Amino acid sequence: MNLTLCNYLFLKLNLKDKPVRKFWKILRYLLWSLLAIVIIGSAVVYFTKKSKSKSNMELLGEEAPTLIYSGVSYRDLNKNGKMDIYENPNASIDERVNDLVSQMNLTEKAGSMYVSMIGTTPDGGPMETPVLTADPMTLLMSMMLPTNSEMIARKRMNSFNILASLDADKMAKYNNTVQKMAERTRLGIPITIASDPRHGIESNPGAGLFTPAFSQWPSSFGLAATRDTVLVREFGDIARQEYNAVGIRLALHPMADLATEPRWGRANGTFGEDAHLSAIMTKAYVLGFQGDSLDQNSVACMTKHFSGGGPQKDGEDAHFPYGKDQVYPGDNFDYHIIPFTEGAFEANTAQIMPYYGIPVGQTSEEVAFAFNKDIIQGLLRDSLNFQGVVCTDWMIISKSGMGEARAWGLENLSPKLRIKKTLDAGCDQFGGESNPELIVELVNEGLLDESRLDISVKRIMKDKFRLGLFDNPYVDEQKATQITGQKAFRDKGKIAQAKSMVLLKNDGILPLKEGTKVYVEGMLTPEDFASKGTLVKNPKDAEVIIKRIGTPYDERNDYFLESFFHQGRLYYSDEEKKGIFDLISQKPSIVVANLERPAILTEIAASSSALLAEFGTSDEVLVQVLFGEAKPEGKLPFELPSTWEAVQNQKEDVPYDSKDPLYPFGHGLGY
């Protein structure tokens, strides 16, 4: 209830009922008091952060001049007037890394071992104070996250995960601003900006970020449905160019996990449930982003989640306490490693991220992957000889405004000892955390040797050097808008969208004839259908009904992020089915299902004239496919189960094992 309404009711009741009048008077005073508290509290937070920001900025020194020594131009990052080895663009990367790390103090080493979320203002500035905005995510970040200056100037952190989806020039501006801030630190170590996927339709702060400035492509499910590794590598190359244009140099993807458990809420980030298909897709994806070798033109890939995060018990996600167990009832642990050994490692992925879950019954102790020495040091490092950066998934160490730490198996251990356990296991970097002071304490208390930090810091710095960040971390803000989202990129994305669509059923109704009277429902831009058909407003006037539906799920809101991860049921509720069948029973109908997970479409398939699966296809492209201008060429990257009972009886770690699937893995018709 707003204050104006409160005042109105108070006046209306003023002369009639004294007790009621007194109640509304008290309520009005309470509301005004609450508003005053909010205003005063916000002011305190604002000015406190502003004061701290000023104090942090005072820790920074001068900008790094560009000097010339023996005909070689270099950035004097430590501002000492001479060319240090790490500043010399002609020195070998190993020489530069060793020189830099030898000059770093304990605080600088500890800060480098973190990659965390960082706030961006709507105009592309560093988030230093709370931002008053109608966007809840921006408001939340401005209130909860440490300021840019605190993390860069005080904590000496230099790797960050950006969550904002701004215009390209504003994202480029942000990169340049924080790079200039980093340049003014003692050694001028540049920032590595990282990001979750940005080229799909998903908008999920825990998995994918819809970014209109970039070209739009189908999800990883859709890429896998094309079976086209050349197209997937081309996607990676286009995404690389768009990332580079705005300063994003580290992709927190791809997901090489297998969707062998159809209920899993993160299945749509994978390439499906077949290990060998996932392997060739993962390889092509990484090669597109990184190239044949990591260099100044690359975007480094942090492939996840080793050693395969798909077989979640009952499909419950490990972001949450009830989903912490990864199980292998089919004794199929090794199958989930194939996308890494035959995919990510074949493409020389720069970095690896383990998942949150506990690999139940697979190792000598029941602790989550990042804490698990058998997994990280024993399997990944020693057996598979991976020498790159291993970064934990986000927020496994300490409690935050987003909830308890996801320290599964080590819930009773202190954050400081969790850090030690992670480093002992063989990890290098901590995701979603900003507590390097705990590493400093571990070293000062004799619980951790500084030489152990050197191993990880050298790996982290090596990637920065290979990406050319020490030589030039800046981007052209004007060119950013010319490169990102250019027509050629968007057109290629539309081709991929069309090619990824899977025609599951067709009773001869497709392709539609131009001019067909269509009634459409569930579209974002229904007017697109008027370009090929005759769009009618009433189903009774249509020759064909076209209905787009989503994937069913259980709505949950007990934990932060839970509403973003669609988990649980794969069957449509009675209410959902009524909304679908009441419409499609009226005329010959085409149902288009957006599949985030393998939905149970048995009844819908039986009642429709045609059924298609899509994985992020715009209405514009859908029209082209339905009217035959483009053809659906996709093949299912997973099987579609026929019943909920079959889903419940299949094994979490085994691919395509549900009884009597409606459509098998690889199914896809054409016309």
N, C-alpha and C positions, 0 to 999 in steps of 0.2 A: 504494500500500500504506500503511495507516495504522499508527501506532506500536503500537497494541494488538496487531495481528496480527504485527508484527515481534517484539515481546516474546514472544508465544506461540510463534512458530516457533523463536526463540532457545532457549527453555526446552525445547521438544520435542527439539531437536537437541543439547542441551547435553552429554549424557553419551555420545553415540554417535560423533561425528566431529569431531575437534579442528580440522581446517582449515575445515570448514563452520561450526563453532561460532565460529571466529575471524572468518569472513566476516560472519556475522550480527551479531556484536558491533560490527564496524566500521560496518556498514550502520546499525545502531541509533544509534550515535553521530553518524553523518552526518545522519540524519533529525532527531535532536534538535538538532543544530547548525543545520540548515537552518531548522527551526521557530524557533529562537532569533533567527536573522538576520531572518526575516520579522517577528517580533514587535518586535525592536529597530528595524528599518527603518520599520515602520508607526508606531511611537511617535515616531520622529524626524520623519517626515512630518507626523504629527498635531500635535505641539507646535510645529513650524516654522510650519505654516499658522495655528495658533492665535495664535502670537506676531505673525505678519504681519497677521492679521485685526485684532488689537488696535491695532497701529500704524496700519492703514488707517482704522479707525473714529475714531481721534483726529484725523484730518484733517477730519472733519465738524464743522459748527457747530451752531447752534441750529435748532429747528424754525421754520417760517415761521408767524408769527401771522396771523390774519385781522383786518384793520382796516377801518375805514369812513372814506371821504373824500367829502365833499359828497353824502352819502347813498348812496354806492356802496360795496358790500362787495367787498374784494379780498384776495388772498393776498400778503403782503409777502415775496415769494420771495427777494429779496436782503437782507432783514432790515435795511433802512436807515431804516425808519419813515416812508417816504413812498410815494405811488403813482407808480411809474415807468410809462412808456407801455406796456411789455410786460406789466405787471401789471393794466392797466386793461381790464376785460371789455368796456367800451363803445368802446374804440378800434378802428380798422380792423385787420384781420389784417396787412396790409402794414406799417402803422405799428408794430405790436407786434413783428413780425419784425425790422424794421430797427433798432428800439431795442435789442432783445435782442442781436442780433449785434454791434452797436456796443459792447456792454459785455463781450462774451466775449473771453477771452484766447486765445492760440494753443493751449494745451493743451485748453481746453474746446471749441474748434472742431474740433480733430483728433479728440477723443474722440467727438464727435457724429457723426462720419463712419463709424461702425462699428455693425454689428448682429451680435451673436455669441451662441452658445449660452451658457446660464447654468444653474447647478445649483440644484435645489430639494430640500430634505430631504423625506422621506416625510410629515412632519406639516405641510408648507407653510411651512417656515422657509427663510431664505437659507443656501445651502451654503457654510459657512466652513471646515469641517474634513472629513476623510475620514469617510464613513458606512459602518459595518459593516452590510451587508444582503445578503440572498440574491438580490436583484435585480441581475444583472450590469450593467445599463445605469446604474443609480443609483450603484453602486460605481465603475464606470468614470468617470463624470462627476465624482464626488467626488475622484478621484485625479488626473484629467487637466486639468480645467478650472480657470482662475483663479477665485479666490473672488469672491463677489458684491462684497465690500467693495473688493477690489483694482480691479475694473473700474469700479465706481461712484465710489468715493471718491478713488482714486489716478489712474486713467486717464481719469476724467471721461466715461466712456461712458454713453449713456442710451437705447439701443435693444437689446433682447435677444430671443432666440429660445428659448422654453422647450420642453423635451422631456418633462417629467414629465406623467403622466396620473393626477392625484389626484382625490379627491372635490371637488365644486364649492366647498364652503366652505374647503377647504384651498388650492385654487388662488386663491380670492379673498383669503384671508389672505396668501398670498405676494405678490400684487399690492400690497396695502396696506403690507406690510412694506418692500418695496423702494422703493415710492413715498415712504414716510417717510424712507428713507435718502437718496433723491435730493433730497428737500425740504431736507435739511440741507447740501447742497453750496452753494457760494458764490452761485450764481444760482438755485438751486432748480429746475433744468430737469427736468421730469418724465420718467419712463421710458415708452417705447413697448414694449409686450410683443407679440411676434409669434409666429406659430405656423404650422406646416404643417397640412394638413387633419386633422380629428379626428372626422369624422362617418361614416367608413366602418369596415370590418372590418380594414383593413390596420394592421399594427404594424411600422413601418419607420422607424428614426431618420433615414433620409435622404430620406423622401418622405411618410409619413403616420403618424399617431399614434392608435392605438385608444384611445378615451376613453369608458369605460362611463357616465360622468356625463352625457354628451350623448346626444341622440337619434341613432338609427342610420339611415343612408341608403345607397342604392347608390353605387357608385363613379361617377366622371365618365362612364365608358362607359355605365353604367346610366342616368344622367340623360339622356344623349344618346339612348339607346334609347327613352325615353318620347316623344321628339319634342315635349315639352310645356314650352314656355318659361314659361308661367304657374307650373307646378309647380316649375321650376328657380329662378325668382325667389322663390317662396315658401320653398324650401329655403334660399336665401341669407339671407332675412329671419329665418328661425328660427335658423339658424347664427349670424347677427349677434347676436341676443338672447342666445344661450347664451355666445358669446364675450364680449360686453359684461359679462355677469353676473359673470364671473371675472376681468375686466381685460384680456383679449386684445383689442388694438385694431388689429392689423395682420395680415391674412391673407396668408401667403406662397403664394398661389394666386389664381385658377385657372391651370391649364395650358392655354394656347391653342395648344400644339404640335399637330401632326397626326401620327397614327399611320399614315403612309403606308408605313412600314417595319415589317412585322408582328413581326419578331424583337426589336424594341427593348424593353429591360427596363422602360422607364417609360411604355409605351404606355397602361397602364390608368389613368394620371392624366389622360389627354386625353379629349376628346369624340369621338374616332374619327378617321377619315381624310378625311372630307369637309370642305373649308374652309368652305363656306357653313353647314353644320350646326354646325360648331364656332363659327362667328361668332355665330349667334343664341343658342347656349347660353352662350357666354362673356359676351355682353352681358347676358342675363338674370341670370346668376350674379353679375356685378359689381354690377348694379343692386340685387339682393337684399341684398348686404352693405353697399353704400355708400349706397343710396338715390339719388334723383335728383341730389343734390349731397352732398358730404362735409361732415358736421357732427358735433356732439357725440353723436349717436345712431348714427353710422356705425361700421363696421369698414372701414378702408382696405384695398384690394386691391393686392397686388404681382403683377400678371399676368406670367406667364412662359411660355416663355423666348424673348425676342426674338432673332432674327427667325424663330423656329421651330426647335425642337430635335429634330424628329422624324427627318429623313433621315440617320440614323447609318449609316456604312459597315458593311455586313453586320449591321446591327442592334446593334452593340456600343456600350455606353453610354459617354458622355464623362466619367463620373466616373473612368474608369480609362484608363491610358496607351494601351492597345490600341484604345480607342474615341474617340480625339481628333478623328478626321476626320468632318466632315459633308459628304456628297457629293450631287451633283445630276446624275446621268447622264441624267435626262429634261429637263434645262434648265428646272426647275420652281421656281426660287427664289421668284419672285413669288407663287406659289400659297400658300406657307406664311406670307405676310404678311397674307393676307385675314382670318384670325380676329382679328388686331389692328386693322386698319384698319376693318373692318366690325363688329367686336365690342367689344373692350376699349376702344378709343378712342371709339367711339360712346357707351359707358357712362361715359366720363370716368374710367377707372381711375386711381387716385392714383399708382401706382408701376409700374415695369417692372423685370424681371430678365432679363438675357441668359444664355445657357447656356454650358457649358464648351467646346464644340467649336470647331473651325476650319472656317469655311465655304470649303471647298476650291474654288479657282478663281473666287471671286466678288468678291474685293476686291483692293486693290493690294498687300497683304501677307498672308502666310499665318500669321495669329495668331488666337487665340480671340476670340470675340465681345466680351468685356468690354475687351479690349486694342485692339479694332479701331475706329479712328477713322472709317473709311468706314461702319461699321454704326451706331455710337452717335451720333456727331456728324453725319455726313453723311446717313444715312438716317433715323434715329429723331428726331433734334433738328431738322435743317434741312429735310429733305423732308417729314416727317410732323408737324413742329411740336409734338412732345411736350415739355412744359416741366416735367413732374413729376420725382420722384426716380427715378434709375436706380441700382439696387443690384446689385452683382455676385453671382453664385452663390457658394456657400460654399467657402472655403479655396483661393483661387486665388493667394494671395500668398506664404505662408510654410509651411514644413514643420511638421507637428504630430504628436501621438501617433496621429493617424488616417492618417498617410502623407505622401507628398510633396505639395507644392503642385500644384494642377491648372493650372499656368501653361503651357498648351499653346501652343507656338510661341515661348515666351520662357523655356524651361527653363534656359538659361544666364545669364539676367539675375538680378541680386540682388533680394531682396524689396523693397528701397527703390526701385529703379528700376522694378520692376513696378508699384508704387503710382503713381509718376509717369506711367508709360505709361497706366494705367487712367484717371487724372484727365485726362490730355491727350486721351484718347479721348472723354471726355464723361460718364463715370460720376460718381456722387456719393457712394456709400456702399459699404463693403466688408463682405461677408457672411462670417460664420464666422471672422473675424480679431479679434485684440485687441492690435494693435501700433500705436496712434496715435503712439507716440514716433517712429516712422519718418517720419510726416508732419511732425512738429515738426523733425526733423533736415533734411528736404528744404527746409523754409522757411529754417531757420537757415543752411543751406549755400548758399542762393541758387539752388537748383535748382527751386524752386517759389514762386510769389508768393502771399502770404497772401490777396490779393484773389481768387485762384482758389478758395480754401477758402470764402470768403464766399458765392460763387454756390451752392455745394452745400449749405452749412449753412443758408442761407435757405430752400432748397427743403425740407430735412428739418424745420426748425422750423415752416414754414408748415403742414405736415400735422399736427404736434402741436397747433398752435393751432386748426386747423379741427376737430380731434377733441375739442376742449375740455379737453385734458389740463392746460393751464396753469391753468385755472379750478377743475377738480376731477378728479383722477386716481383717486380712491378709489371702491371699490365696497362694497355692503352684503353682508357675509359670510353673513348669515342668508337674505337674499333669493336669493342665488346658488343655494342648494339647491332653492328653490321654483321658480325659473325654468328651470334646466337640466334636461333630461330629463323635463319634465312630460308628462303623459299625452297631451295634445293634440299635442305635438311628436312624441312617439314614434309615435302613431297615424298622423300624416301621413307619417312616414318609412316606416312599413310599407306604406302605400298606394303610395308611390313604389317600394319594393322589388318589390311585386307587379306594378305597371304596367311596370317595366323588364324583366321576364322576357320572353325571346324564345322562342316556340314554333317550333322549327326543323322538326320532323317529328311527325306524329300519325297513326298507322294506326287511328284510331277508338277507341283505348284511353282517351283523356282526354276529358272529366274523369272521374275515378274515381267509382264509386258509394260512398256512405257504407256503411261496414261491410266493404268489400273487405279481404280478407286480404293484408297487405303484409309483405314482408321488406325492411328498409332497411339500407343500408350507406353509410358515409362521412358520417354526420350528427353534429352536435355534441350535439343534444338529440333523439335518436330517439323518446323518449317522447311527443313532440308528435304523432306519427302516430297514437297511440291515441285522440286526440280525434275523429278522423273515420273511421279505418279500424280493422281488427283487426290488431294488431301481433303477428307470429309470430317465433319465434326460429330457425326453420330454413327455408331457401329451399324445401325440398320441401313445406312446409305452406302456402306462399303461393300466392295467385292471381296476384299481380303482384310483381315485384322492382323496387325503386327504388334506384338507385345514384348517389351524388353523386361527381363526380370533379373534379380540379383541372386546371390547365394545365401541360403538361410543360415542363421547362427543364433546362439543364445546371447541375449543382451546381459552384460555384466558391468557393474560399476563399483565394485568393492575396493579396487586398487587403481591407482593412477596408471594410465595407459590401457587399462582393461577394455575400455570402450573402443579403443583403436584396433584391438586384435579380435577378429571375428572367429570365435571358437565354438565348440559344442556341436549341436545337432546339424545334420546335413539334409534333413527332411523338412518340407514346408508344413507349417502349422495349418490347422483347419481354417483359420482366418485368412492366411496367405493363399491357400488353395482356392478358397471361395472367390477372392479377388481376381485370381487368374482364370478359373474355370467359368465364372459368370460371364466373363468377356469372351474368351476364345470359343465357347460353345455356340456363339451366335452365328458365326460365319466361318468359312475356311480360314485357318489361322496359322501364322508363322510366329513361333516363340524364339526369342534370342536371349540366351542365358549368359550373363557375365559370371564367369566362374573364378572366384577367388580360391575355392576348394572344390573337390569333386562332389557336387550336389547330387541328390537323389532325384532324378527327373523321370522316373518310370511312368507315373500317371500322366505327366505333362506330355511325354513323348507319345503316349497312346492317344491323347486327345487333340493333338495338333497335326496340321498337314505338313509342316516342316519344322525342324528344330535345329538351331545353330548354337554353337558355343563361341563366345568371344572373350578376349583377355585384355580389353582396353581399346575398344574400337569406337571411334567417334560416330555420331549419327550421320555425318557427311559420308564417311567411308562405308558405313552400313548400307546406305542407300545405293552406293555404287555396286556393292556385292549383291544385294537383293534384286537389282534390276539388270544384273549381268554385265555391267561395265567392267567390273573386276570379279575375279573368281576366288571362292574360298578353297584354299589348298592345304589347310592345316590338318595335322594328324594329332589325335589326343596324346598329350604327354603323360597321361595317367589313365587308369580305367575309371569308368563311372559306375559306382555300385548300384545294384537294383533295389536293395532294401536296407533299412537301418540295422536290422538283425545281422545282415552280412557285414556291415561296417564294424559292428561290435565284436564279431567273431574273427575278423582278420587279425593278423599279427603286426604289431607296430613297426617291426624292422624288415618286413618282407614285402617286396613289390608285387603288384597286381595279383593279390591272393584272396580277394573277396569272392564269395560263392555266387556263381551265375551273374556276372556283371551285366548291366544294361548295355554298355558299349565297352569293348576291350581297349586296352592300351594300343595306340596306333590306329584306331578307327577314324575314318574320315572319308566322306563321299565327295564327289565332284559334279560339275555340270558344264 
